[in-house]
Amino acid sequence: MKKLVYTLILIFTLATSVSTVSAAEAAKNNKAKTEITAEQKAQLARIQNRVEEIRSMDKSDLSRVEKKALRKELRELKSQANAIGSGGVYLSVGAIIIIILLLILIL
């Protein structure tokens, strides 16, 4: 019985690792295709300057509402920067979590 369980775990692990390798190769191919234009570089520089400006601010004298607005602005800037510089592919974290949970339950 234990041999069967270990064999199934091994097969499941190998099956998920093969798909993550192909996803990683696809990410490399996508990264090579997407290049940032000069306009996008300028936009990223403006975002970075604004973030540095916010970080250097003295936030101790700001009200709660102003601090909340700054946090919201930083989140928006982060999402804009991620949209411009996207090209990353996230590997199958869910599959890794499932494997770990199965191993914990079985062993």
C-alpha angles and dihedrals in degrees: 000000000000090000090056093049093048091048091051091049091050092050092047091048093049092046093053094043091055092054093049091052091054090047090053091052090049089052090054091051093048092048091055092051098051116070127174117244125221091257091053090048090053090049090050090050090052091049091049092049091051092049091051090048091053092047092052093050121108101242097178094089095046122105123242092257092051091050090050090051090052091051090050091049091050091051090051091048090050092051091049091050091049091050092052096044098036120136101112121119120208115226122230101283091162091061091051091051091049091051092050092049092049091050091050093049095047100041 
